[in-house]
Amino acid sequence: KPFKGDIYMVQPNECDPSGCKNCINICPVNVVYVAKPPSKDKMLFVKDYCIYCGACEKACPVDAIRVIRQDMRLEGLNSPWLNMSYEHFKKVLAGYRPPKPSVYHRVVKVEEVEVTPPPPPPMPPTPKGFRKAVEAIEKLMSLLSSVPGRIMFERCELDKLTSKLRGEKSG
């Protein structure tokens, strides 16, 4: 572990583990989990394996998690990048956090605008022969809904069916 420290819930009442889960999803070592059965701290942490990176703290939209880094474990590491990064590690230990913007828990007022729907388009003129087509369809529907007409249709006796539609007498 690069750091020694502690992790705990600061504002458990603000935490929504059933909906948010940002801290669970971002933790690189999977030490954050939902308390079951529910306790006063809604999220629990496996402190033996936590590396105190602070990703869960930064991901929490309501600042409900606090990560405290108390010391760095850098013994035995002697590399060029370590000397350059040592000042950065000191800032990490000091715990500087820029203020978070108020993204959640804000009230948005939407201006009400009265919308009038456009007028319906004009009805197109009835085409020639429309009434004749409607009468033919009604005649077909009445024939198919009758028992003899349905039997002719199911037996594929289309000649008899068309002669009935034309009004011809079948012999």
C-alpha positions as CSV (number, residue, x, y, z in Angstrom):
1,K,0.0,0.0,0.0
2,P,1.4,3.4,-0.9
3,F,-0.3,5.2,2.0
4,K,-1.3,4.6,5.6
5,G,-4.6,6.1,6.5
6,D,-8.3,5.7,7.3
7,I,-11.5,5.8,5.3
8,Y,-15.0,6.4,6.7
9,M,-18.5,7.8,6.1
10,V,-18.9,11.5,7.0
11,Q,-22.5,12.0,5.9
12,P,-24.2,8.6,5.7
13,N,-27.7,10.2,5.5
14,E,-26.8,11.8,2.2
15,C,-25.6,8.6,0.6
16,D,-27.9,6.7,-1.7
17,P,-26.2,3.3,-2.3
18,S,-29.1,1.8,-4.2
19,G,-29.0,4.5,-6.9
20,C,-25.5,6.1,-7.0
21,K,-22.8,3.5,-6.6
22,N,-20.1,5.9,-7.9
23,C,-17.7,4.8,-5.2
24,I,-18.2,1.1,-5.8
25,N,-17.7,1.5,-9.5
26,I,-14.6,3.6,-9.3
27,C,-12.6,1.8,-6.6
28,P,-9.5,0.2,-8.2
29,V,-9.2,-2.5,-5.5
30,N,-12.9,-3.2,-4.9
31,V,-13.0,-2.5,-1.2
32,V,-16.2,-0.5,-1.1
33,Y,-19.5,-2.4,-0.6
34,V,-23.1,-1.8,0.4
35,A,-23.7,-2.6,4.1
36,K,-25.9,-5.7,4.4
37,P,-27.9,-5.7,6.6
38,P,-28.3,-1.9,6.4
39,S,-26.5,-0.1,9.2
40,K,-25.9,3.5,10.1
41,D,-23.0,3.6,7.6
42,K,-24.6,2.7,4.3
43,M,-21.3,1.9,2.7
44,L,-18.6,-0.2,4.3
45,F,-14.9,-0.5,3.4
46,V,-12.4,-3.4,3.6
47,K,-9.7,-1.3,5.3
48,D,-7.1,-4.1,5.2
49,Y,-7.0,-3.9,1.4
50,C,-7.8,-0.2,0.8
51,I,-4.9,1.7,-0.8
52,Y,-6.4,5.1,0.3
53,C,-6.2,6.5,-3.2
54,G,-9.2,8.7,-2.6
55,A,-11.0,7.8,-5.8
56,C,-14.2,7.0,-3.9
57,E,-14.0,10.3,-2.1
58,K,-13.7,12.3,-5.3
59,A,-16.4,10.3,-7.0
60,C,-19.0,10.9,-4.2
61,P,-21.4,13.6,-5.4
62,V,-22.5,14.4,-1.8
63,D,-19.1,14.3,-0.1
64,A,-20.3,11.4,2.2
65,I,-16.9,9.6,2.2
66,R,-13.7,10.8,3.7
67,V,-10.2,9.4,3.1
68,I,-7.5,10.4,5.5
69,R,-3.9,9.7,4.4
70,Q,-1.6,9.8,7.5
71,D,1.7,8.7,6.0
72,M,3.4,7.5,2.9
73,R,5.2,4.2,2.5
74,L,8.0,4.9,0.2
75,E,10.8,2.9,1.9
76,G,12.8,0.8,-0.5
77,L,11.7,2.8,-3.5
78,N,14.5,4.7,-5.1
79,S,13.7,5.8,-8.6
80,P,14.1,9.1,-10.5
81,W,10.3,9.7,-10.6
82,L,10.0,9.4,-6.9
83,N,12.1,12.5,-6.2
84,M,10.0,14.5,-8.7
85,S,6.7,13.3,-7.3
86,Y,7.6,13.7,-3.6
87,E,6.2,17.2,-3.4
88,H,3.0,16.1,-5.0
89,F,2.7,13.3,-2.5
90,K,3.0,15.9,0.3
91,K,0.1,17.8,-1.2
92,V,-1.9,14.6,-1.3
93,L,-1.1,14.0,2.4
94,A,-2.2,17.5,3.3
95,G,-5.6,16.8,1.7
96,Y,-6.2,19.8,-0.5
97,R,-9.6,19.6,-2.2
98,P,-11.0,22.2,-4.5
99,P,-14.6,23.1,-3.8
100,K,-17.1,20.9,-5.7
101,P,-19.6,22.7,-7.9
102,S,-23.2,22.4,-6.8
103,V,-24.4,19.9,-9.4
104,Y,-26.8,17.9,-7.3
105,H,-29.6,19.2,-5.1
106,R,-30.3,22.2,-7.2
107,V,-33.6,23.7,-8.2
108,V,-34.2,24.5,-11.8
109,K,-37.1,26.8,-12.7
110,V,-38.5,26.2,-16.1
111,E,-40.3,29.0,-17.8
112,E,-43.8,28.0,-18.9
113,V,-44.6,28.8,-22.5
114,E,-48.1,28.5,-23.9
115,V,-47.9,26.4,-27.1
116,T,-50.7,26.5,-29.6
117,P,-50.8,23.5,-32.0
118,P,-50.9,24.2,-35.7
119,P,-54.2,24.0,-37.5
120,P,-55.0,20.5,-38.9
121,P,-54.3,20.2,-42.6
122,P,-57.3,20.5,-44.9
123,M,-59.3,17.4,-45.7
124,P,-58.4,16.1,-49.2
125,P,-61.2,15.7,-51.7
126,T,-62.9,12.3,-51.9
127,P,-61.6,10.4,-54.9
128,K,-63.9,9.2,-57.7
129,G,-65.3,5.8,-57.1
130,F,-64.6,5.9,-53.3
131,R,-68.3,5.3,-52.4
132,K,-68.4,2.3,-54.8
133,A,-65.3,0.8,-53.2
134,V,-66.7,1.2,-49.7
135,E,-70.0,-0.5,-50.8
136,A,-68.0,-3.4,-52.3
137,I,-65.9,-3.8,-49.1
138,E,-69.1,-3.8,-47.0
139,K,-70.7,-6.4,-49.2
140,L,-67.5,-8.6,-49.0
141,M,-67.4,-8.3,-45.2
142,S,-71.1,-9.3,-44.9
143,L,-70.5,-12.3,-47.1
144,L,-67.4,-13.4,-45.2
145,S,-69.2,-13.0,-41.9
146,S,-72.0,-15.3,-43.0
147,V,-71.7,-19.1,-42.5
148,P,-72.1,-20.1,-46.2
149,G,-69.6,-17.4,-47.3
150,R,-67.1,-18.4,-44.7
151,I,-67.4,-22.1,-45.8
152,M,-66.8,-21.1,-49.5
153,F,-63.8,-19.1,-48.5
154,E,-62.2,-21.9,-46.3
155,R,-62.8,-24.5,-49.1
156,C,-61.1,-22.1,-51.6
157,E,-64.3,-22.0,-53.7
158,L,-63.4,-18.6,-55.1
159,D,-65.5,-18.9,-58.2
160,K,-68.7,-19.4,-56.1
161,L,-67.6,-16.6,-53.8
162,T,-67.1,-14.1,-56.7
163,S,-70.4,-15.0,-58.3
164,K,-72.1,-14.3,-55.0
165,L,-70.4,-11.0,-54.7
166,R,-71.5,-10.1,-58.3
167,G,-75.0,-11.1,-57.4
168,E,-75.2,-14.0,-59.8
169,K,-77.2,-17.0,-58.9
170,S,-75.2,-20.2,-58.5
171,G,-76.8,-23.2,-60.1
